[in-house]
């Protein structure tokens, strides 16, 4: 096809679809270009599906602000559009007294970030809700929930099309050139001319930016694997360990799906390739140790390998700390969204809101 639009959005994950929806609602002509065969088939469909509260990110960072705002927007959207979701809440556990100072620091960070409803609770609070979780204290996060990320993505794409956007799959962008006031994109589905471009290409956002001559980004793939967990008695809440300072992940934790099934993960491992989803059943001993650290006695036959995802981090293995999201108009009318890892699912609608304001 040969298309001419106000805005081309590159990437059909949850963030790209949220951006397309927001711009279409603002009466822009929008073309969404997804390189793969399905929407939400990359980072979006390979994570825990958690709606985060905003505990972990530096106050006033884009991650913190977009997570807190996105939490409210996502619940509103899911309720209005019938997207499957639930709000079981989350417990962040201090197993013993040595963990409590880190828990208190996390609670102070959550307060500074205005994460809603987070409170430090005693062991009795944990026992009343999860009797099988040993804890000296915990953070209770009542606004943490779960959502069907793929259905959320589809609902955003549907909304975009309802407001006039065109959505194309199998439309990988191969080249981008500036021609006068507009950008010309060579795609696998034909040429596109757009006044504005939004790059929401996830793991490949650095490569799309480079096609336009913006070479300052490098996305580092950090893999996370999961194991299905069949506990002796059901859990009703998400259960996380206290995050270790400087760690590139939150620690192996327990999440629930919308049917109430338990899942452990993800772990975190820097990998060379952005597309290596090969199974890693060999991680069973490490996951068994992590499960026992959280819950005490767990048997190996209660765990079964359950896939993996790859995070598009800006943090290199040598970096001591996490990097913030990037939302930047690096060229006139060319907006890059780079490093949109967790809490990107939660933050998607808030990031889309910011992009729409930037391009207004």
Secondary structure, DSSP 8 states (H G I E B T S, - for coil): --EEEEEEEE--SHHHHHHHHHHHHTT--EEEE-SSSSTT-SSTTSS--EE--S-SS-TTSHHHHHHHHHHHHHHHHHHHHT--EE---EEEEE-SHHHHHHHHHHHHHHHHTT-TT-EEEEHHHHHHH-TTS--SEEEEETT-EEE-HHHHHHHHHHHHHHTT-EEESS--EEEEEEETTEEEEEETTEEEEEEEEEE--GGGHHHHHHHTT------EEEEEEEEEE--SS---SEEEE---TT-SS--SEEEE-TTS-EEEE---EE-S-SS-----GGGHHHHHHHHHHHHS---GGGEEEEEEEEEEES--TT-SS----EEEEEETTEEEEE---TTHHHHHHHHHHHHHHHT-
